[in-house]
């Protein structure tokens, strides 16, 4: 900590980045991070909408900085750090979205709050209607909707898999979703 106190508070971000890249001493990085820690936390809170997750993400970003900043050319540290923080949060959100749903044995056990049999039949009818309506979509819409909603692929991944460009994938998904809704209302 003595080194942090000895660092001149007026040193520019660029000077601190250069010192860190030359010496790999975390004291220089810590000084930089202290300047913009609130910015990182605010960015994380904006994207993750949870104080604890934002705190964890802020610490993860610091640890990521330790390695990334060693060899990365940075012109404007504040802007670069903000983009790094934003991308880190978006990756975390994407990871959360793709986590498989776990079903415990208790989900299959009878309980006092057992679902009414009529509701089970309603859900089965809805699933049958959805299946029928999905089959009525044209091939491009069907494939794009399946990849997006069932396999949780993003537009870029669907574009790579189908050979369509990003805007075409977006259009196919939007039109497919609209056509599914119309069909479901017709059958529902």
N, C-alpha and C positions, 0 to 999 in steps of 0.2 A: 504494500500500500504506500510505502514511502515514495516510490517512484511516481505514482499517480499524483501525489501532492506536489512533487517537484516539476511536473509537467506544466508548462506555462499555459494558462487557461486561454490565452489568445492565439495559441497555435492553430493553424487552419486544419480543416478536415483532411485536406490533401497531404499536409505535412505529417499528420498522425498516421494516415494510411501508409505513407512511404516508410515511416519509422517501423510500423508493425511488419510491413512486408520485408524490410531489411533485417530486422532482429527477431521477428516472430515472438516478441514478448507481449503477453496478453495485457499488460498494463496499458499499452497504447490503445489496444482494441477496447479495453474497458472504458477508457476515457472517452473514446468516440461513442460507444454504446450508451454511456451515461448522458451524453448530450441529446440523444434521440430515442432514449428508452420509452418516453411517453408517446412519441410518435408511433413506435412499433406496437406498443400496447393498445393504443387507440385504433390502429389499423386492424389489429387482431380482434379487438372487441367489436368493431364494425362488421367484420365478416363472420365471426363465430358466435356472436350474440350471447356469450356466456363469460362471466368474469374469470372463473377458474380455468376454462379452456384458453382464454386469452392470455392469462398469466403463464400457463404451460407453453403455449405457442411462442410467447416472447422469449422464454428461456431457451426453447429449441432453436429459435432464430439466432440467438447469441452463439450457441454451440455450432450452428451451421456456419456462422461468420468466421469462426476460428480457422476453419479449413478453406472456405471459399475465398476469403480476402487475401490469403497468402500469395496467390498467383494471379488473381483477377485484376485486370486493369480497370480502375474506377476513376471516372472524371468528376462526377458529382456524387459524393458519398450519401448525402441525405436522400436524394432521388433514388439512387441505386438500392439503398436500404429499404425504402418504402416499397419499391417494386418486389424486392426479395421477400418482404413481409407479406405482401398481398399474394404473391404466388404460393408461398408456404401455406397460407390460410386456405386458398382455393384447392390446393392439393389435399389438405386435411379434410375439407368438405367433400371432395370427390371420394376420398378413402372411406369416409363415414357412409356415404351413399351406397358404396359397393360392398359393404360388409354383409355377408350372408345372414339371413334371418335364422336364428336358432330356435328350435322348437323343443320344449322340454316335455318329459313324460307326463307332467301334470296337465299339459294342454289336452291330452287325450283321455284323462281321467274324468269320471263323472263328478259333478259338483252340484251344490245346491242351486247355483245359478246356471243350470243347464239351458242351452238355447232351445227355444220352442221349436218343435218339428216343422211348423209351417214356415218359419224363417229359413230353415235349412233348405226346404224345397224352393223357396223364393230365390235363394242364392244359386242353387243349381240351375234354375230356369234362366237367371241372369247370365250365368256362365255359358249356358247353351246358346243364348241369344248373342252373346259376345262372340262366341266361336263362329256362328253363322254369319254375323256381320263382318267379322274379320276376313272370312273367306270371300265375301262380296267385294272387298277392296281390290283395286288393280294390283298387279304384282309388285310394282315399285313401292306403293303405299304400304302394302301388307308387309313387305320385307323391312322397310324402314321403321314402321311402327313396332314390329316385333323386336328389332334390334335395339330400339330406343327404350321402349317401356318394359320389355320382358328381360332382355339381356343387359340393360343399363349401359348401353354404349353411348358415347357422346357423338355429336355431329361429325367431328373429324374422323373418328373411328369408323362410323358408318360410311362416310365418303370414301375412305380407303378400302373398305370391304366391298362396296357396291360399284365403285368406279364413277360415281356421280360427284359433282362438285358440291361444296358446302351449302350453297343457296338452294340447290335442287333438293338436297336431303331435307333441309328445313321446310321447304315447300311440301314435299311428300309427307312429312310427319304432320304438318299442320292440316293439310287437306285430308289425310287419312284419319286424323283425330276428329275432324269435323264430320266426315262421312260416317265414322263409327257412331258418333253421337246421334246423328239423324236416323241411322238404321236402328239403333237401340231404342230410340223414342218410338219408332214405328212398331217394333216388336214388344216394347215394354208396356 
